[in-house]
C-alpha cells in the first residue's frame, strides 16, 4: 500500500484517475484540501483543511456496486470507533442526526475503481447546509493520521470481504445500519 500526500489538489479522484494505470492496488491519494471536490452527479463537495479527503485506487478481480456499500461500512465502523454513531443513506452518504458527515464517490474505469471519501473531521464551519463533522458531534478535535489509519484498516477489512465474495455479510451489515431501508424515497433521474 502506498499513500501519496498532497497539500492542495483540485480533486483527489481526478488526480487518482490520471495516475491510476501506473499505481499498485490500494494506492491512496490524501489531500489536506480540495479546491473542486465533488460528489455524485458532480455536486460540489466543500473540502477545507481539517477533513479527510482521500481516494483509494483499487484493481479488483471483478466489479460490483457493493464496493460502495462496503466502503460506507468501513467509514461507519471508523466513526463508531471514535464514539460517533452514524447511519448509512443509500447509496453513498453517512449521516449523523440526519446531517451529512461523509460522502463516498465510486468511479470505475476498465482496469481500476477509484473510491473517493470525504469525511468531515475537524471542521467547524462550511458554506453548505445540513452537514456535520466529528468535531461538531463530539466537541473534540481528532488526530487526522489516527483517523486515517483506522479508516484504512477498516477499508482493507471490508475490501477483503468483497474480494472473498462474502456479499451476504456486507449486505446484512449494511441493512442493519441503513437509515433509508423501509422508507419511502424520491428517485430523480438525470
C-alpha positions, 0 to 999 in steps of 0.5 A, spaced: 500 500 500 502 506 498 499 513 500 501 519 496 500 526 500 498 532 497 497 539 500 492 542 495 489 538 489 483 540 485 480 533 486 483 527 489 479 522 484 481 526 478 488 526 480 487 518 482 484 517 475 490 520 471 495 516 475 491 510 476 494 505 470 501 506 473 499 505 481 499 498 485 492 496 488 490 500 494 494 506 492 491 512 496 491 519 494 490 524 501 489 531 500 489 536 506 484 540 501 480 540 495 479 546 491 473 542 486 471 536 490 465 533 488 460 528 489 455 524 485 452 527 479 458 532 480 455 536 486 460 540 489 463 537 495 466 543 500 473 540 502 477 545 507 483 543 511 481 539 517 477 533 513 479 527 510 479 527 503 482 521 500 481 516 494 483 509 494 485 506 487 483 499 487 484 493 481 479 488 483 478 481 480 471 483 478 466 489 479 460 490 483 456 496 486 457 493 493 464 496 493 460 502 495 456 499 500 462 496 503 466 502 503 460 506 507 461 500 512 468 501 513 467 509 514 461 507 519 465 502 523 471 508 523 466 513 526 463 508 531 470 507 533 471 514 535 464 514 539 460 517 533 454 513 531 452 514 524 447 511 519 448 509 512 443 513 506 443 509 500 447 509 496 453 513 498 452 518 504 453 517 512 449 521 516 449 523 523 442 526 526 440 526 519 446 531 517 451 529 512 458 527 515 461 523 509 460 522 502 463 516 498 464 517 490 465 510 486 468 511 479 470 505 475 474 505 469 476 498 465 482 496 469 481 500 476 475 503 481 477 509 484 473 510 491 473 517 493 471 519 501 470 525 504 469 525 511 468 531 515 473 531 521 475 537 524 471 542 521 467 547 524 464 551 519 462 550 511 458 554 506 453 548 505 447 546 509 445 540 513 452 537 514 456 535 520 463 533 522 466 529 528 468 535 531 461 538 531 458 531 534 463 530 539 466 537 541 473 534 540 478 535 535 481 528 532 488 526 530 487 526 522 493 520 521 489 516 527 483 517 523 486 515 517 489 509 519 483 506 522 479 508 516 484 504 512 484 498 516 477 498 516 477 499 508 482 493 507 477 489 512 471 490 508 475 490 501 477 483 503 470 481 504 468 483 497 474 480 494 472 473 498 465 474 495 462 474 502 456 479 499 451 476 504 455 479 510 456 486 507 449 486 505 446 484 512 451 489 515 449 494 511 441 493 512 442 493 519 445 500 519 441 503 513 437 509 515 433 509 508 431 501 508 423 501 509 422 508 507 419 511 502 424 515 497 424 520 491 428 517 485 430 523 480 433 521 474 438 525 470 
